[in-house]
């Protein structure tokens, strides 16, 4: 982040210590944005323009008549997603920016950026937003910085946790591997689980099994999958040092949902099971010709065997 902008943010942060502002709990307001997918927003294009532009950078563009559209922005501080809407009363957003991909925040260097513009910089793109005043720009810059710094710290903590975990192949002579996974920030886990029941509905065991990973609304992998630690087939056996293997599926889910943040899930992995390479499982809709209809079944393919299971009570 450029030093002048950082100085303004630091000055604002110091003033908020004496006079807190509730706006930063749920930042909202009008900002201007271009088409984020256009070529001039690509990092390579921005760098090329900066290298070819020998004149000092100055704010000289006007928003009126430019390709920048006025949109209502809302920053969800809890999950670090910046949403934008056509109007402040719209319920469905036009799009969003996941601030977990943002590595830096600077004054905009995009060639046609209006006055009071910021670039949210990812690995390959600049997301430019323009405020209507200098003070608004600094306030938004500080809000973005709070989220980006929080996510960076959370990633660092999670990496330290992952480094402390033994890899799945480190205990080949033991059947079970126990490990923990911590979610630092509130929000969806993007993890699909199920209980295990017999055809009569009797509980076979109270462990909750991971059956798949849920993608984010944008289509990118959810944070459980991105972590690279949890595997399909692992069992969730506790949360925040609370055992959930002796309760029903619904009670276990209540304990997981109600657990405080940071939320640590405790897992068991069946090493013998994971060594079976030709194994796939998940929910599918199976067509039954005799019934002339489809039924939702949990399908497990293990080597040459295919097993179907109906959804059971509590799982």
Buried (B, 14 or more C-beta within 10 A) or exposed (E): BEEEBBEBBEEBEEEEEEEEEEEBEEBEBBBBBBEBEEEBBBBEBBEEBEEEEEEEEEBEBEBEEBEBBEBBBBBBBEBBBBBBBEEEEEEEBEEBBBBBBBEEBBBBBBBBBBBBBBBBBBEEBBBBBBBBEEEBBBBBBBBBBBBBEBBEEBBEEBEEBBEEBEEBEEBEEEEEBBBBBBBBBEBEBBBBBBBBBEEEEEBEEBBBBBBBBBEBEEEBBBBBBBBEBBEBBBBBBBBBEEEBBEBBBEEBBEBBEEBEEBBBBBBBBBBEEBEEEEBEBEBEEEEEEEEEEEEEBBBBEEEEEEEEBEBBEBB
